[in-house]
């Protein structure tokens, strides 16, 4: 394309992301340069940095390149700008915002009854956890107490979701490192969990099954046998993954000592989940701030030592084993009773009653058209998603819609640890390190 003079127009301004982009080293402020390199991750307010204090040895020739956004190598529409000296990464800056979902603002225009259909699409590899945190926040504002069966059903689904998400990570991480076998294995086992979700909720993903007040329905007949088969099969095949990857010399050379981050750096960056635990910090909200009935089941918090790509792999592999252990206990301890609260202000009538009673029809109609009124107040609730601390902040003005909704997405927060992990490594290792963070861009650009 050219104008009448034959000159090609400059399109760089149309693709410019402004302050998000990585600037040339000569035009970067000393404090920003120091923060990007990871030498000082939090500067005091008003602090002054002497450029001479920044220990960065560079040659005369560096270049800034773009990596992404391209799926699947950057795990979605993630763009990284890198400053390279040869093949060594000096600085990295994630550039985000290409998904433009606006789900938090959308959530403020939906009723609390409709809210689960929105949040379930944020982290599309862990939709049930999104529904869970939104429902827990809504229930905290409502002040309702769930029946025991609803609590344990949610815990069962949450742990199966963790297994499913980590299996997906095992598959894609294997693919990023050249192991197509691991990719096939991971997808094969994940399919078993998704098939159970479809049987229970009617959908493989984005279920809208965990709702304020409980769940949409009870577990299907024969669920105990289905879950036992899933646990037995995956537990046996985890040993195959172990044999395939853990002791494989090429795999170990690609991940050991690569993408390392210290506990101090991870804490300063507010990283959570497997990233933080890989550094040796035993922080898991299921244990440190128990919710649902996690204080009634036995499981271990898996931690690493060095905070490198191998530790993050080992943490997730063994977390699948711990989730299977929790699921088996849930099957044994699952109580009988209601799967949702029997409060007419919160819960619609049983479907069969709608055909028999005009009052039930009106009740159903009002809940799904007007929504449920939530008392004024604000609340923050956090759970342990497969990627870390997933939080929901809700403000209610007494109406049927949230006045404000904000999601603390672990993928968004964890992404800022990438510049620290990539610094000093090779550009060839960047994809493996991005994979080890396990970002879901729907949660980043929510």
C-alpha positions in Angstrom: 0.0 0.0 0.0 1.4 3.4 -0.9 0.2 7.0 -1.4 0.1 9.0 -4.7 3.7 9.9 -4.3 4.8 6.2 -4.2 5.9 6.4 -0.5 4.8 3.8 2.0 3.1 5.2 5.0 4.7 4.8 8.5 2.4 2.4 10.4 4.5 2.3 13.6 2.3 4.9 15.3 -0.7 2.7 14.8 0.9 -0.2 16.6 2.5 1.8 19.3 1.5 0.8 22.9 3.0 3.9 24.5 4.4 3.6 28.0 3.9 -0.2 27.9 6.7 -0.6 25.4 10.3 -1.2 26.2 12.3 2.0 25.6 15.9 2.3 24.4 18.4 2.0 27.3 19.6 5.5 26.8 16.1 7.0 27.3 15.1 4.8 30.2 15.2 6.4 33.7 17.6 4.9 36.2 14.9 3.9 38.7 12.9 2.1 36.0 16.0 0.4 34.6 16.9 -0.9 38.0 13.4 -2.1 38.6 13.2 -3.9 35.3 16.4 -5.8 35.8 15.3 -7.1 39.2 18.1 -5.8 41.3 15.7 -3.6 43.3 12.1 -4.7 42.8 10.5 -2.1 45.2 11.8 1.4 45.4 10.9 3.7 48.3 8.5 6.5 47.5 10.5 9.5 46.4 13.7 7.4 46.3 16.5 8.5 44.1 18.7 6.0 42.2 22.2 6.8 41.2 22.8 5.4 37.6 26.3 4.3 38.8 24.7 1.9 41.3 23.2 -0.1 38.5 25.3 -3.2 37.8 24.6 -4.0 34.2 27.5 -4.9 32.0 26.5 -4.4 28.3 28.5 -4.2 25.2 28.1 -1.5 22.6 25.6 -3.4 20.5 22.2 -4.3 21.9 18.9 -4.7 20.1 15.2 -4.6 21.1 13.0 -7.3 19.5 9.4 -8.4 19.8 8.3 -11.9 20.8 4.6 -12.4 20.2 1.8 -12.0 20.4 1.4 -15.4 18.8 -0.4 -18.4 20.0 0.6 -21.0 21.2 4.3 -20.1 21.8 3.5 -17.1 24.0 0.4 -18.9 25.5 -2.1 -16.5 24.1 -1.9 -12.9 23.0 1.1 -12.1 25.1 3.7 -9.7 23.6 7.2 -9.5 25.1 9.7 -6.8 24.2 13.3 -8.0 24.8 16.6 -6.2 24.9 19.2 -8.7 23.6 23.0 -8.7 23.6 23.7 -11.4 21.1 21.4 -14.2 22.3 21.4 -13.1 26.0 18.3 -11.4 27.4 19.1 -8.2 29.3 15.7 -6.7 29.8 12.1 -7.9 29.2 8.8 -6.0 29.3 5.5 -7.8 28.9 3.0 -5.8 26.8 -0.6 -6.8 27.4 -4.1 -5.7 26.5 -4.7 -7.4 23.2 -7.7 -9.5 24.4 -9.8 -6.5 25.6 -12.5 -8.4 27.4 -13.6 -5.8 30.0 -15.2 -8.5 32.1 -15.0 -6.6 35.4 -17.0 -3.7 33.9 -19.4 -6.2 32.3 -19.9 -7.8 35.7 -21.2 -4.5 37.1 -24.0 -4.6 34.5 -25.0 -8.2 35.3 -27.0 -9.3 38.3 -25.4 -11.5 40.9 -27.4 -14.4 39.4 -25.9 -13.8 36.0 -22.4 -13.1 37.3 -21.1 -16.7 37.1 -21.7 -16.8 33.4 -19.2 -13.9 33.1 -16.4 -14.7 35.5 -16.2 -18.4 34.3 -14.7 -17.1 31.1 -11.8 -15.3 32.6 -9.5 -18.2 33.3 -10.8 -20.5 30.7 -8.6 -23.4 31.9 -10.0 -23.1 35.4 -13.6 -21.8 35.0 -15.0 -23.5 38.1 -12.5 -21.7 40.4 -13.6 -18.4 38.9 -17.3 -19.3 39.7 -16.3 -20.4 43.2 -14.5 -17.2 44.2 -17.4 -15.0 42.8 -20.0 -17.1 44.6 -18.1 -17.1 47.9 -17.8 -13.2 47.7 -21.5 -12.9 47.0 -22.4 -15.3 49.8 -20.2 -13.3 52.2 -22.2 -10.2 51.4 -25.5 -12.1 51.7 -24.5 -13.7 55.0 -25.9 -17.1 53.9 -24.5 -20.4 55.3 -24.2 -23.2 52.7 -25.4 -26.8 53.4 -22.4 -29.2 54.0 -23.1 -31.1 50.7 -22.8 -27.9 48.6 -19.4 -27.2 50.3 -18.0 -30.6 49.6 -19.3 -30.7 46.0 -17.5 -27.4 45.4 -14.3 -28.8 46.8 -14.6 -31.9 44.7 -15.0 -29.8 41.5 -12.3 -27.4 42.5 -9.7 -30.1 42.9 -10.7 -31.9 39.7 -10.3 -28.5 38.0 -6.8 -28.2 39.5 -5.9 -31.6 38.1 -7.4 -30.7 34.7 -5.5 -27.4 34.6 -2.1 -28.9 35.6 -2.6 -31.6 33.1 -3.1 -29.0 30.4 0.1 -27.3 31.7 2.0 -30.5 31.5 0.9 -31.0 27.9 1.7 -27.5 26.7 5.0 -27.3 28.6 6.0 -30.6 27.1 5.1 -29.2 23.6 7.1 -26.0 24.3 10.2 -28.2 25.1 9.7 -30.4 22.1 7.9 -33.4 23.7 4.9 -34.1 21.6 4.4 -37.3 23.5 3.7 -35.3 26.7 1.3 -33.1 24.9 -0.7 -36.1 23.7 -0.6 -37.7 27.1 -1.7 -34.5 28.9 -4.6 -33.9 26.6 -5.7 -37.6 26.9 -5.9 -37.5 30.7 -7.5 -34.1 30.8 -10.3 -35.4 28.5 -11.4 -37.7 31.3 -11.9 -34.8 33.7 -13.7 -32.7 31.1 -16.0 -35.6 30.3 -17.0 -35.8 34.0 -17.6 -32.0 34.0 -19.9 -32.4 31.0 -21.8 -35.2 32.7 -22.2 -33.1 35.9 -22.9 -29.7 34.4 -23.7 -30.2 30.8 -20.6 -28.4 29.5 -16.9 -29.2 29.2 -15.9 -25.6 30.0 -17.5 -22.3 31.2 -20.0 -24.3 33.2 -22.0 -21.7 35.2 -22.4 -24.6 37.7 -21.1 -23.1 40.9 -23.6 -20.3 41.7 -24.3 -18.0 44.7 -26.1 -20.3 47.1 -24.6 -23.6 46.1 -24.5 -25.4 42.8 -26.8 -25.6 39.8 -27.6 -29.3 40.4 -26.6 -32.3 42.5 -23.9 -34.6 41.3 -25.0 -37.2 38.7 -25.8 -40.8 39.5 -22.7 -42.9 39.7 -20.4 -40.0 40.2 -18.4 -41.9 42.8 -17.4 -44.6 40.3 -16.6 -41.9 37.6 -14.3 -40.0 40.0 -12.6 -43.2 41.3 -11.7 -44.2 37.7 -10.3 -40.7 37.0 -8.2 -40.8 40.1 -6.9 -44.4 39.6 -6.1 -43.8 35.9 -4.3 -40.4 36.3 -2.4 -41.5 39.4 -1.0 -44.5 37.5 -0.1 -42.4 34.5 1.7 -39.8 36.6 4.4 -42.3 37.0 4.7 -42.5 33.2 5.1 -38.7 33.1 7.8 -39.0 35.8 9.6 -41.6 33.7 9.2 -39.7 30.5 10.4 -36.2 31.7 11.9 -36.1 35.2 15.0 -38.1 34.5 15.2 -37.3 30.8 18.7 -35.7 30.2 17.6 -33.2 27.5 14.6 -32.1 29.5 16.6 -31.6 32.6 19.3 -29.5 30.7 16.5 -27.3 29.3 14.9 -26.6 32.7 17.4 -26.9 35.5 18.8 -23.6 36.6 16.8 -21.8 33.9 14.3 -19.0 34.7 15.3 -19.0 38.4 13.7 -16.5 40.8 14.4 -16.2 44.5 11.9 -16.2 47.3 12.7 -12.6 48.1 12.0 -11.6 44.5 8.8 -13.6 44.2 7.4 -12.1 47.4 8.4 -8.6 46.4 6.5 -9.1 43.1 3.5 -10.6 44.9 3.8 -13.9 43.0 1.7 -16.7 44.3 0.9 -20.3 43.4 3.5 -22.7 42.0 5.9 -19.8 41.2 6.1 -18.8 44.9 6.1 -22.4 46.2 8.9 -23.3 43.8 11.2 -20.9 45.7 10.6 -22.8 49.0 7.8 -20.6 50.5 5.0 -22.9 51.7 2.1 -20.5 50.9 -1.1 -22.2 49.9 -4.4 -20.5 50.8 -6.1 -24.0 51.2 -3.7 -24.5 54.2 -2.8 -21.0 55.4 -6.3 -19.4 55.1 -8.7 -22.4 54.7 -12.0 -22.0 52.9 -14.7 -24.6 52.1 -13.7 -27.7 54.1 -10.0 -27.8 53.3 -9.2 -27.9 57.1 -11.0 -31.3 57.2 -8.8 -33.1 54.6 -5.1 -34.1 54.7 -2.7 -32.9 52.0 0.8 -31.7 51.7 1.9 -28.3 50.4 4.5 -29.0 47.7 7.5 -26.7 47.6 10.7 -26.4 45.6 14.2 -25.1 46.4 15.7 -23.1 43.6 12.7 -21.5 41.9 13.7 -22.6 38.4 11.7 -24.1 35.6 12.4 -27.6 36.9 11.0 -26.8 40.4 7.9 -25.3 38.9 7.4 -28.5 36.8 8.0 -30.7 39.9 5.6 -28.7 42.0 2.8 -29.0 39.5 3.4 -32.7 38.9 3.2 -33.4 42.6 0.2 -31.1 43.2 -1.8 -33.4 40.9 -1.0 -36.2 43.2 -2.1 -34.2 46.2 -5.3 -33.2 44.5 -6.1 -36.8 43.8 -5.5 -37.5 47.5 -8.0 -34.7 48.4 -10.5 -36.0 45.9 -10.4 -39.5 47.3 -11.1 -38.1 50.8 -14.0 -36.0 49.4 -15.6 -39.1 47.9 -15.4 -40.8 51.3 -16.7 -37.9 53.3 -19.3 -36.5 51.0 -22.4 -35.7 53.2 -26.0 -36.2 52.1 -28.5 -33.3 52.0 -29.2 -30.2 49.9 -26.8 -29.0 47.2 -27.9 -25.4 47.6 -29.4 -23.1 50.4 -33.2 -23.3 50.8 -33.6 -19.5 51.1 -36.3 -18.3 48.7 -34.6 -14.9 48.4 -31.5 -16.6 47.0 -32.5 -20.0 45.5 -35.1 -20.5 42.6 -37.7 -23.2 43.1 -37.1 -26.8 41.9 -37.7 -27.1 38.1 -40.6 -29.6 38.6 -42.5 -27.2 40.8 -42.7 -24.5 38.0 -45.2 -26.7 36.1 -47.4 -27.2 39.2 -47.5 -23.9 41.0 -48.1 -20.3 39.9 -46.2 -19.0 43.0 -43.2 -21.1 42.0 -43.3 -19.8 38.4 -43.5 -16.2 39.7 -40.7 -16.9 42.2 -38.5 -18.3 39.4 -39.3 -15.4 37.0 -38.4 -12.7 39.6 -35.1 -14.3 40.6 -33.9 -14.6 37.0 -35.2 -11.3 35.7 -34.8 -9.0 38.7 -32.0 -10.9 40.4 -31.4 -11.1 44.2 -30.9 -8.0 46.3 -27.6 -8.0 48.2 -27.1 -5.9 51.3 -24.8 -2.9 51.1 -21.2 -3.6 51.9 -17.8 -4.6 50.5 -15.8 -7.8 50.7 -12.7 -9.5 49.4 -12.5 -13.3 49.2 -9.5 -15.2 47.9 -9.0 -18.9 46.9 -6.1 -21.0 45.7 -6.5 -21.4 41.9 -4.1 -23.6 39.9 -2.1 -20.4 39.2 -2.1 -18.8 42.6 -4.2 -16.4 44.7 -7.5 -15.7 42.8 -9.4 -12.9 44.6 -12.7 -11.3 44.1 -13.5 -7.8 45.5 -17.2 -6.9 45.5 -18.9 -3.7 46.5 -22.7 -3.8 46.9 -25.0 -0.7 47.0 -28.0 -2.8 48.0 -29.2 -3.5 44.4 -29.2 -6.7 42.4 -26.0 -5.8 40.6 -22.5 -5.3 42.0 -21.6 -1.6 42.3 -17.9 -2.5 41.8 -16.2 -5.8 40.9 -12.5 -6.4 40.7 -10.8 -9.8 40.2 -7.2 -10.3 41.5 -6.1 -12.5 38.7 -2.9 -14.5 39.5 -1.9 -14.7 35.9 -1.8 -10.9 35.7 0.3 -10.5 38.9 2.6 -13.5 38.1 3.4 -12.1 34.7 5.5 -9.3 36.2 8.0 -12.0 37.4 9.0 -12.8 33.8 11.6 -10.0 33.5 13.4 -11.3 36.6 13.2 -14.9 35.4 14.4 -14.1 31.8 17.3 -11.8 32.7 20.7 -13.2 31.8 19.2 -16.3 30.1 19.2 -17.2 26.4 16.4 -16.1 24.1 16.0 -19.8 23.2 14.9 -20.5 26.8 12.3 -17.7 26.8 9.4 -19.9 25.6 10.1 -22.6 28.3 10.2 -19.9 31.0 6.9 -18.2 29.8 5.3 -21.7 29.9 6.6 -22.2 33.5 4.6 -19.1 34.6 1.4 -20.7 33.2 -0.3 -17.5 32.2 -3.9 -17.5 30.9 -4.4 -14.3 29.0 -8.2 -14.2 29.5 -7.3 -13.6 33.2 -4.6 -11.0 32.4 -6.8 -8.9 30.1 -10.0 -9.5 32.0 
